[in-house]
Amino acid sequence: MTPWEMAAVLAAGTGAGAVNAVVGSGTLITFPVLLATGLPPVTATVSNGLGLVPGSMTAALGYREELRGQRRRVLLLGAGAVLGGLAGAVLLLTLPASAFERIVPVLVGLALVLVACQPWIAKRVRRRRASGGPVRRDGGPLLFTGLTLASVYGGYFSAAQGIIYVSLMGMLLDETLQRLNAVKNVLAAVVNTVAALLFLFFAPFDWTAVVLIAAGSALGGLIGARTGRRFSPAVLRTLIVSVGTVALVHLMLH
């Protein structure tokens, strides 16, 4: 890479780390930049996945206050994230991109609808519980299955992965968006780490790109967590839907 390309990758990594901490879809920042430097698509995808691991970890650390009282939930859903992330990474190494690209826009579009409708869904959940309906602090089998499948996608590509996580949890858990966002960051860190471990041994990657994105995303994750924790639910939801819409348009055009 030229010095200018290295600077661009570092800046993209910082932006992606910040966006991932607050919303998700940071891959839509880094992936095009890596392609512009001349990396092949699979190498760019793998290098991006490896580089974003530190950012996922710093974002999860930045949301540690919102994680209080959610240990059991995180452990349960994290187990599904491990399985899904590993499966997604294997798919990336074995299947043609077209096999997964057809369903990605549908998943992202559905996730945006669920996030936008989250207040209404939350009211229905509270009303059901007030009338004596079942209370499932972990969302039950439906949430576990949904997040595991979302983790398969996350291990494969990861763009809008966080939006899908938040939409599913918002539909099935009676929690604030900030607390759901905290869990989302942990799950993303788990998926990225599991996929990265597999990529290190079985996939092509570019060390320069990995190091630059890792440095940028680690800083961006901290910045994004500090900023995102101050947003009101309405602002955070608007930001998620806005960024997700851009992601959806990008995926449909490419």
Secondary structure, 3 states (H helix, E strand, C coil): CCHHHHHHHHHHHHHHHHHHHHCCCCHHHHHHHHHHCCCCHHHHHHHHHHHCHHHHHHHHHHCCCCCCCCHHHHHHHHHHHHHHHHHHHHHHHHCCCHHHHCCHHHHHHHHHHHHHCHHHHHHHHHHHHHCCCCCCCCCHHHHHHHHHHHHHHHHHCCCCHHHHHHHHHHHHCCCCHHHHHHHHHHHHHHHHHHHHHHHHHHCCCCHHHHHHHHHHHHHHHHHHHHHHCCCCHHHHHHHHHHHHHHHHHHHHHC
